[in-house]
Amino acid sequence: MGDEKPPSIRLPEQITDRFLRSLRKQFYVGLDKAYYQQRRQLILAITFPAYWLDERAVRLPAHRYTGILTHIIRTVVREGDLANVHHFGFYFLKSVQNHMRHQGETYYDEGKVTRHLAADTMAGIQRLQATAKSKAAAQATTIDRTVPALAEAHRVLSAAKPTRRKTTARRKPEQGTLF
């Protein structure tokens, strides 16, 4: 179910950028204005699984997280009624939320398995040992912080909802002043 490990994707920013490029190439061909208008919803959708997992204190490695998103996109392409979708950003966000509602427990169980915790602990121990040996070796062994970083991005975007400026009531020209 998409458990491949792309070696070039490590950082949460790289994951977000990769999926934004992919979504733009697949669903926004020739629609630059719509893409930039809906970019915020797309980022919210990309980071939603991390938010969902982080709320339950579950962590998955980056390759598994990208596998989940790839599966969701393939499902949208295969089963979605894209001809009747007028705002793909909201449609994709809703699709990701529905997927997590139905499949989230599977990911929860997978993430709670001690192997991820053990892998993180071992990476931490290796990093500490490498720090004693050299700085270069310390950078080679890092703890996978994909889910917490993407979850934080989701929280920031969710909190900073754009607001409309309130229009003030304007005085009609024929109306006199009070004073």
N, C-alpha and C positions, 0 to 999 in steps of 0.2 A: 504494500500500500504506500509506495513512495518512500522507502527507507534508504534511498541513495544518499551518499555523502558528497556533495559538491565541494571540492577542496578550496575553491576561491571564495567561499562565503564563510566569514567568521564573525564579523562584527554585526550587531543589530542594525546599524545604519546601512550596512551592505545588504542585509536581508530586505529592509524596507525599500531601498533604492532598486534592488533587483526586481521586486514584485511590482513596484510602480512602473518601471520600464516595460515589464511583461504585460501588465494590464493596459498600459497605453498602446502598446503595439497590437494587442488583440482586440480591444474594444473601443479605442478612440482614434482610429485611423482617419485623418483629416478633420478631427474635431478638437483642435488645440484649446479653443475657448472652453468647451465643456469639460475637458480634462482638467484644466487649471481651476475651474469653478468647483469641481467635484473632488479635487485632490485631497482635501481634508477628510472627506468621508472614506476615501480609499485608504488613507493612512490609518484611520480609526479601525477599518475592517482588517487591515494587515496586522495591527497590534492587538486586536480584540482577543484572539486566542491566548496571547501572553497575559493579558489582563485577567482573563477567566482562570487560567492556571495559577497565576500569582496570588489571586484572592483565596485560593485553596492550598497555598504553600507548596505547589508542585512545580518542579523544574524539569524541562526536557532539553536535550542537547540541540544545538542549532540545526543540525541536519534533519532531526526529527520534526522540528518546528517548520522548516521549509517543506518537508514532505506533507505535512498537514495542509498547509496553504496551497500547495500544488494540487493536492487531491480536491480541495474545495473548488479551485478554479476550473479544473477538468470537469467536475460535476456541473458547475454552472454552464460551461460550454456545451456539455452533452445533454443536459436535461432542462436548462433554463429556456424560458420563452423570451429570448432576447429581442425579438421583433416588436414586442409590445412594451418593452422597457423604455421609459422616457428619461429616467435619471438613474444611470447605471451605478453611481456611487452609493446611493441609498439601497439599491437592489443588492449590490454585492455585500454591503454591511449587514443587511438583513439575512442574506444567505449564510454568511459566516456565523452570525449569532444563532441561527437555526441549527447549523451544523454542530456548534458547540453544545447547544441544548440537547441534541440527540446523541452525539458521540463523545461528549465531554467526559463522561464517566469512564469510558475506555482509556482516554488519555490520562485521566486522574489515576487510574489503577496502574497504568504503565509508568507514570512519573513517580509514583510512590514506591516503586520497587527500589530496594536499597542499592542497586547497582549504580544509579546515578549519584546517590550520596557517597557511595564508596569511591566512585571515580573522582568526584570533586575532592574528597578527603585525600586521596592519593595524589591528585594534582597539586593540592596545597602542600603536602609533605615534600613532593618533588621540588616544588618551587622554593620552599624553605631551604632544602638541601642545595639546590642550585644557586641560591643567593649566597650561600657560604662559599661556593666554588667560583661563580662568575656571574656578572650581570646579564650577559648574553644568553646564557643557559636558562636564567630565570624567566626571560621573556618567551622562551620556547614552550614552557609549560604553564598555561594559564587556565584558570577556572572558567567554565562556560557560564556566562552571565546573560545569556540571550533572553530568557523569559523575564527576569526582573527588569532589564533595561527596556525591553519593548513594552512591558506593562507600565513602566513609569512614563514612557512616551504617550501611551494611551490615556493615562490619567491627566497629563498636562493638556493634551488636546481636548479631552472631555471637559476640563475645567474652564478652558478659554473659549467658550462658545461665542461666536460673533454676535454682537447686538446691533440692532438697527437704531439709527439716530432718531430720537423723537422729534417730530415736527412741532414747532410752537404755533399756537393759534395766531394768525396774522390779522391785523386790524384792516378792515375794509376801508377803502379810500373815502367812501361816503359817510363813514361813521366818524363822528366827532370825538375829540379826546375828552376824558373825564375832568381834567383840570385845566 
